[in-house]
Amino acid sequence: MYTIGQFSKIGNVSTKMLRHYDKIGLIKPTFVNPENQYRYYEKHQVQDILKINRLKKYKFSLDEIKQIIKDKSNSTLEKFLSKQISLFETEIQQNKDILLHLKHSMNQLQKGEDIMNSKRNFHILIDTLKDTTVLSIRDTISMDNIGNLIGKVFENIYRNGLSPSGNIRTIYYDQDFDQNSDSDFDHNNADIEVCIPVNRQLKTDAVSTKVLKGGLYVHTTFIGPYSEIGEAYAELLDWINKSSYKIAGPPHDEYIKGPDSKCSHNEFVTEVYFPINKK
């Protein structure tokens, strides 16, 4: 047997953390001396503590680690590994985008350009949109995971023999632009619906298309990275506030040119729409 101090050294973890692991049932000492409450561990637990350390390096929570260790079939491990791989791939791509943005900013700065103040001009248009048949998924997610939601919609489209027939749209239900509201927008828990126009209607037990109702919209074109698209929202809101119109529902973005075009994020083209009614 090993004392808690010896096991702490073997597992490269503090005795305080071992006591916490014991408290939450992650790894418990095999024997506790009833007289002095000293904890002791056995040799077969060495692999357990090393496994815990490895899973912590993978950024799993202690609750997730507990579930993984409890499931001897490894199905929980496989599920959590898949999720973590997806999260890290998304984070890596986001960091790549940030790096490209940093390099572009440095290049502009070295040319003597003002990189901190935007020089974009926006052309505001009013149009009546037609009803559109779409396949969609609505979920509360982090804004950083919109790409994953888009991928799921495309999977449903191709799995059910449909074909995309228009640009991807994202509707933002919890971006409450009512002038009388002070509700916050939560970047990490946004109520978003990804909609992709399809060639025909479909209704099955697993998935159904829906019709997005058209109507009167004010919109503008934004060219640049998604992180700066708020500038287009500000322009549209300013226009609406000065006009004889009011907001009639949640706004949406339509992606005209994005990552799939293999262009720089500074060349992304997004159309931003607000539904409106006469005041």
C-alpha positions in Angstrom: 0.0 0.0 0.0 1.0 3.6 -0.5 0.3 6.5 1.9 -1.5 9.5 0.5 1.8 11.4 0.4 3.5 8.6 -1.6 0.5 8.3 -3.9 0.5 12.0 -4.4 4.1 11.8 -5.7 3.3 8.7 -7.9 0.3 10.4 -9.5 1.8 13.9 -9.6 -1.3 15.3 -7.9 -1.6 17.2 -4.6 -2.9 15.5 -1.5 -5.6 18.2 -1.4 -6.8 17.1 -4.8 -6.7 13.4 -3.9 -9.0 14.2 -0.9 -11.3 16.0 -3.4 -11.3 13.0 -5.7 -12.2 10.8 -2.7 -15.1 13.2 -1.8 -16.6 13.2 -5.3 -16.1 9.4 -5.7 -13.6 9.7 -8.6 -10.8 7.6 -6.9 -11.1 6.5 -3.3 -8.5 5.1 -1.0 -8.7 1.4 -0.5 -8.2 1.7 3.2 -8.7 4.5 5.8 -7.2 4.0 9.2 -10.1 4.4 11.6 -7.8 5.7 14.4 -6.0 8.5 12.5 -8.0 8.7 9.2 -4.8 8.2 7.2 -5.6 7.2 3.6 -3.9 4.4 1.8 -3.9 3.4 -1.9 -3.0 0.1 -3.7 -0.8 -0.5 -6.7 -3.7 -1.2 -9.1 -4.9 2.4 -8.5 -1.7 3.8 -10.1 -3.2 3.2 -13.6 -6.4 4.9 -12.4 -4.7 8.1 -11.3 -2.6 8.2 -14.5 -5.7 7.7 -16.6 -7.4 10.6 -14.7 -4.3 12.8 -15.3 -4.4 12.0 -19.0 -8.1 12.8 -19.3 -7.6 16.1 -17.5 -5.0 17.0 -20.2 -7.7 16.4 -22.8 -9.7 19.1 -20.9 -12.4 16.8 -19.7 -14.3 17.9 -16.6 -14.1 15.8 -13.4 -17.7 14.8 -13.9 -17.0 13.6 -17.5 -13.9 11.7 -16.3 -16.0 10.0 -13.6 -18.5 8.9 -16.3 -15.6 7.6 -18.5 -14.0 5.6 -15.8 -17.3 4.2 -14.6 -18.1 2.9 -18.1 -15.9 -0.2 -18.7 -17.1 -0.6 -22.3 -15.3 2.6 -23.5 -18.5 3.8 -25.3 -18.6 6.9 -23.1 -14.9 7.5 -23.7 -15.5 7.3 -27.5 -18.4 9.7 -27.3 -16.6 12.2 -25.2 -13.4 11.9 -27.3 -15.4 12.6 -30.5 -17.0 15.7 -28.9 -13.7 17.0 -27.6 -12.0 16.5 -31.0 -14.7 18.6 -32.6 -14.3 21.3 -30.0 -10.6 21.5 -30.4 -10.9 21.5 -34.3 -13.2 24.4 -34.0 -10.9 26.2 -31.6 -7.9 25.6 -33.8 -9.7 27.0 -36.9 -10.8 30.0 -34.9 -7.2 30.6 -33.8 -6.1 30.3 -37.4 -8.6 32.9 -38.4 -7.4 35.2 -35.7 -3.8 34.7 -36.8 -4.7 35.6 -40.4 -6.5 38.6 -39.1 -3.5 39.7 -37.0 -1.1 39.3 -40.0 -3.5 41.2 -42.3 -3.7 44.0 -39.7 0.1 44.1 -39.3 0.4 44.4 -43.1 -2.1 47.2 -43.2 -0.4 49.0 -40.3 3.1 48.7 -42.0 1.5 50.3 -45.1 0.5 53.3 -43.0 -3.2 52.4 -43.1 -5.6 53.2 -40.2 -6.7 49.7 -39.0 -8.7 50.8 -36.0 -11.4 52.8 -37.8 -13.7 51.3 -40.4 -14.2 53.0 -43.7 -17.0 50.8 -44.9 -20.0 52.4 -46.7 -23.4 50.7 -46.5 -26.2 50.9 -49.1 -29.5 50.4 -47.4 -32.3 48.6 -49.4 -35.9 47.7 -48.9 -37.2 44.5 -50.6 -40.2 42.1 -50.3 -38.9 38.6 -49.8 -40.8 35.6 -51.1 -41.9 32.6 -49.0 -39.0 30.0 -49.0 -39.1 26.3 -48.4 -36.2 25.4 -46.0 -34.8 22.6 -44.0 -33.7 24.0 -40.6 -32.4 23.2 -37.1 -33.0 25.6 -34.2 -30.8 25.3 -31.1 -29.3 27.2 -28.2 -25.6 27.2 -28.8 -22.4 29.2 -28.7 -22.0 31.5 -31.7 -18.7 29.8 -32.2 -20.5 26.6 -33.1 -22.7 27.8 -35.8 -20.6 25.9 -38.3 -21.5 22.6 -36.6 -25.2 23.4 -36.8 -24.9 24.2 -40.5 -23.1 20.9 -41.0 -26.0 19.0 -39.4 -28.6 20.7 -41.6 -26.6 19.7 -44.7 -26.4 16.1 -43.4 -30.2 16.1 -43.1 -30.6 17.5 -46.6 -28.5 14.9 -48.3 -29.7 12.0 -46.2 -33.2 12.7 -47.3 -32.5 13.1 -51.0 -33.0 16.9 -51.0 -30.9 19.5 -52.8 -29.9 23.0 -51.5 -31.5 25.7 -53.6 -30.2 28.9 -52.0 -27.9 30.6 -49.5 -27.6 29.6 -45.9 -29.5 31.8 -43.5 -29.2 32.1 -39.7 -32.1 33.6 -37.7 -31.3 35.1 -34.3 -34.3 34.8 -32.1 -32.9 36.2 -28.9 -31.4 39.3 -30.4 -34.2 41.4 -29.0 -34.0 44.8 -30.8 -37.2 46.2 -29.3 -36.4 49.7 -28.1 -38.3 49.0 -24.9 -36.2 45.9 -24.0 -32.9 45.8 -22.1 -32.4 42.0 -22.5 -28.8 40.8 -23.1 -27.5 38.8 -26.0 -25.5 35.8 -24.7 -22.8 34.8 -27.1 -22.4 31.4 -25.5 -26.1 30.6 -25.4 -27.7 32.1 -28.5 -31.1 31.0 -29.8 -30.3 30.4 -33.4 -32.0 28.7 -36.3 -29.9 27.6 -39.4 -32.1 27.5 -42.5 -31.1 26.2 -45.9 -33.5 26.6 -48.9 -34.3 23.2 -50.5 -35.8 22.1 -53.8 -39.0 20.6 -52.5 -41.1 20.0 -49.4 -40.6 17.0 -47.2 -42.3 15.5 -44.2 -41.2 12.3 -42.4 -41.1 11.1 -38.8 -37.5 12.2 -38.6 -37.4 15.5 -40.4 -39.7 18.1 -42.0 -39.2 21.1 -44.2 -40.9 24.4 -43.3 -41.9 27.5 -45.1 -40.1 30.8 -44.1 -42.7 33.5 -44.6 -41.6 36.4 -46.8 -42.5 40.0 -46.3 -40.9 43.5 -46.2 -37.3 43.6 -45.2 -34.6 46.3 -44.9 -31.1 44.9 -45.6 -27.6 45.8 -46.4 -24.4 44.0 -47.6 -21.5 43.5 -45.2 -18.0 42.7 -46.5 -15.6 41.5 -43.9 -15.1 39.0 -41.0 -18.1 37.9 -39.1 -16.5 39.3 -35.9 -17.2 42.9 -37.3 -20.7 42.3 -38.7 -22.2 44.3 -35.8 -21.3 47.4 -37.9 -24.0 46.4 -40.4 -26.5 45.9 -37.6 -25.8 49.3 -36.3 -26.3 50.9 -39.7 -29.6 49.2 -40.2 -30.8 50.0 -36.7 -29.9 53.7 -37.2 -31.8 53.7 -40.5 -34.9 52.1 -38.9 -34.9 54.5 -35.9 -34.9 57.5 -38.3 -37.5 56.0 -40.7 -41.2 55.5 -40.6 -40.7 51.7 -40.0 -40.4 49.5 -37.0 -38.8 46.0 -36.5 -41.3 43.2 -37.1 -39.4 40.1 -36.0 -35.9 38.6 -35.5 -33.1 39.5 -37.9 -31.2 37.1 -40.1 -28.0 36.8 -41.9 -27.6 35.3 -45.4 -24.2 34.1 -46.3 -23.3 35.1 -49.9 -19.6 34.3 -49.8 -17.9 32.6 -46.8 -15.2 30.1 -45.8 -16.3 27.6 -48.5 -15.1 30.1 -51.1 -11.5 29.7 -49.8 -11.2 33.5 -49.7 -9.8 35.7 -46.9 -12.2 36.4 -44.1 -11.9 40.1 -45.1 -13.6 39.2 -48.4 -16.6 37.4 -46.8 -19.9 38.7 -48.0 -23.0 38.6 -45.8 -26.4 40.1 -46.3 -28.1 41.3 -43.1 -31.9 41.5 -43.0 -34.4 43.0 -40.6 -38.2 42.4 -41.1 -40.1 45.7 -40.9 -43.6 47.1 -40.7 -44.9 50.7 -41.0 -45.1 52.4 -37.7 
